[in-house]
Amino acid sequence: MNAINVAINGYGTIGKRVADAVDAQEDMEVVGVTKTAPSFGCNLAIRKGFPLYCTSDDPKRISAFEKAGIECQGGLSDLLSIADVVVDCSPGKVGAENLDKYKDAGVKHIFQGGEEHSLTGLSYTSCANHYENLGADGTRVVSCNTTGLSRTLIPLFEACGSLKVECTMIRRAADPGDSKKGPINAIKPVLKIPSHHGSDVMTVKSGIEINSLAVAVPTTIMHVHAIVADLPDNHGLTTESIVELWRETPRVIVMLGEGNRLTTTAEVMEMARDMGRKWGDLHEIFVWEDGVKLVGNRLYYFQAIHQESDVIPENVDCIRALMGTEHDWRSSVANTDAAISRYYSL
Ligand SMILES: NC(=O)c1ccc[n+]([C@@H]2O[C@H](COP(=O)([O-])OP(=O)(O)OC[C@H]3O[C@@H](n4cnc5c(N)ncnc54)[C@H](OP(=O)(O)O)[C@@H]3O)[C@@H](O)[C@H]2O)c1
């Protein structure tokens, strides 16, 4: 079988990680990545051997790369002409401007969580709706927060048949490489109630009833979710069986906080760095086992999300869904994760 030719439009925080994850897979090839203009990130692409293109077809912008001594293969149209699928990793809300270019080029397209669900009318999380995305022309991998909520809530929903959820998203203020956002010395509530995070879960699993509140706090390394879920009567689950359910769920890590001295996001991310993935990434959602408690039918738990990386393997599975090359989400997830592990152990 021929490899799937994957273009990555936008080689920033998410794009550079998606490029590596695609490069790790045997059934895919990175045919090119894009930048708007010369910058330090271009050297990473060139070192990796990824052909570099400009996000624009404007000859002046393309020649700016050559002037800076950076080899540029052409504009976005040139890249799309050799791609089967493009993963749009442009900044939030910017991706929407690229949709017509992908349609005109006849290339399948995957957007990120910074775009609206309405852009494609379809969203994706492997454990929620891989099957619904099979063969689609375009979709959106949901945000880091929605991916995190989906990973732990969907197995619960499938075990219970229904679920009512209230959650508070304690959000990192900015990514570590971002000097423009804040707050740096404040806690900033999102005053739009409910926040968009909860309802976004319903774009991949409509049966879950969920509302969310959000606050931004001065940290850069992770989000934390404080979740309260009401399970239906007579579901037969216990705190222990829920922990067990998550242990068997791909891309969820459940560990004791106190016993392992992993009581804050700082230690969780230090453990992630020990795992040896590039950039110290943690693709899995981290659940504190000692913070899980079922009281009657009401479940309480905390989880931590590495915002820069939990969506990365999802983009790989999503490529297989759109290309229709893997119908079983569990099999895709297992292949994606094994290939990434091999890639970083070389
Ligand atoms: N960062 C996170 O924590 C996170 C988590 C989950 C989802 N997301 C979503 O992922 C998407 C990308 O976010 P990000 O954090 O990776 O952003 P980012 O770090 O700012 O990177 C954006 C990339 O897109 C490029 N770009 C700018 N304008 C473009 C255009 N018109 N067409 C194509 N590419 C363009 C930029 O080029 P230059 O490098 O030349 O400026 C940059 O490489 C957003 O939808 C965001 O909401 C982000």
The ligand as a MOL file (V3000), in Angstrom:
LIG
                    3D

  0  0  0     0  0            999 V3000
M  V30 BEGIN CTAB
M  V30 COUNTS 48 52 0 0 0
M  V30 BEGIN ATOM
M  V30 1 N -0.8930 25.2880 21.6580 0
M  V30 2 C -1.7970 24.5390 22.2510 0
M  V30 3 O -1.7190 24.3200 23.4380 0
M  V30 4 C -2.9110 23.9340 21.4540 0
M  V30 5 C -3.5120 22.7570 21.9100 0
M  V30 6 C -4.5100 22.1490 21.1560 0
M  V30 7 C -4.9540 22.7540 19.9870 0
M  V30 8 N -4.3810 23.9170 19.5930 0 CHG=1
M  V30 9 C -4.8750 24.5150 18.3350 0
M  V30 10 O -3.9330 24.2100 17.3120 0
M  V30 11 C -3.8910 25.2680 16.3580 0
M  V30 12 C -2.4520 25.7490 16.2400 0
M  V30 13 O -2.0660 26.3010 17.4770 0
M  V30 14 P -0.5200 26.4930 17.8440 0
M  V30 15 O -0.4790 26.6520 19.3210 0
M  V30 16 O 0.3240 25.4350 17.2180 0 CHG=-1
M  V30 17 O -0.2050 27.8780 17.1610 0
M  V30 18 P 1.2260 28.5090 16.8760 0
M  V30 19 O 2.2480 27.9290 17.7840 0
M  V30 20 O 1.0280 29.9610 16.8660 0
M  V30 21 O 1.5840 28.0100 15.4040 0
M  V30 22 C 0.8340 28.4010 14.3060 0
M  V30 23 C 1.5920 28.1010 13.0250 0
M  V30 24 O 0.7780 28.4660 11.9230 0
M  V30 25 C 1.5290 29.2740 11.0240 0
M  V30 26 N 0.6130 30.1790 10.3320 0
M  V30 27 C 0.3440 31.4960 10.5570 0
M  V30 28 N -0.5750 31.9360 9.6710 0
M  V30 29 C -0.9040 30.8850 8.8820 0
M  V30 30 C -1.7700 30.7070 7.7940 0
M  V30 31 N -2.5250 31.7100 7.3100 0
M  V30 32 N -1.8600 29.4760 7.2140 0
M  V30 33 C -1.1290 28.4490 7.6800 0
M  V30 34 N -0.2600 28.5520 8.7120 0
M  V30 35 C -0.1570 29.7630 9.3050 0
M  V30 36 C 2.5670 29.9750 11.8750 0
M  V30 37 O 3.6610 30.2840 11.0530 0
M  V30 38 P 4.9840 31.0480 11.6130 0
M  V30 39 O 5.6770 30.0330 12.4710 0
M  V30 40 O 5.7400 31.3970 10.4090 0
M  V30 41 O 4.4580 32.2240 12.3980 0
M  V30 42 C 2.8860 28.8860 12.8860 0
M  V30 43 O 3.8870 28.0210 12.3800 0
M  V30 44 C -4.9160 26.2930 16.8480 0
M  V30 45 O -6.1620 26.0150 16.2610 0
M  V30 46 C -4.9820 26.0260 18.3360 0
M  V30 47 O -6.1920 26.4610 18.9340 0
M  V30 48 C -3.3580 24.5050 20.2610 0
M  V30 END ATOM
M  V30 BEGIN BOND
M  V30 1 1 1 2
M  V30 2 2 2 3
M  V30 3 1 2 4
M  V30 4 1 4 5
M  V30 5 2 4 48
M  V30 6 2 5 6
M  V30 7 1 6 7
M  V30 8 2 7 8
M  V30 9 1 8 9
M  V30 10 1 8 48
M  V30 11 1 9 10
M  V30 12 1 9 46
M  V30 13 1 10 11
M  V30 14 1 11 12
M  V30 15 1 11 44
M  V30 16 1 12 13
M  V30 17 1 13 14
M  V30 18 2 14 15
M  V30 19 1 14 16
M  V30 20 1 14 17
M  V30 21 1 17 18
M  V30 22 2 18 19
M  V30 23 1 18 20
M  V30 24 1 18 21
M  V30 25 1 21 22
M  V30 26 1 22 23
M  V30 27 1 23 24
M  V30 28 1 23 42
M  V30 29 1 24 25
M  V30 30 1 25 26
M  V30 31 1 25 36
M  V30 32 1 26 27
M  V30 33 1 26 35
M  V30 34 2 27 28
M  V30 35 1 28 29
M  V30 36 1 29 30
M  V30 37 2 29 35
M  V30 38 1 30 31
M  V30 39 2 30 32
M  V30 40 1 32 33
M  V30 41 2 33 34
M  V30 42 1 34 35
M  V30 43 1 36 37
M  V30 44 1 36 42
M  V30 45 1 37 38
M  V30 46 2 38 39
M  V30 47 1 38 40
M  V30 48 1 38 41
M  V30 49 1 42 43
M  V30 50 1 44 45
M  V30 51 1 44 46
M  V30 52 1 46 47
M  V30 END BOND
M  V30 END CTAB
M  END
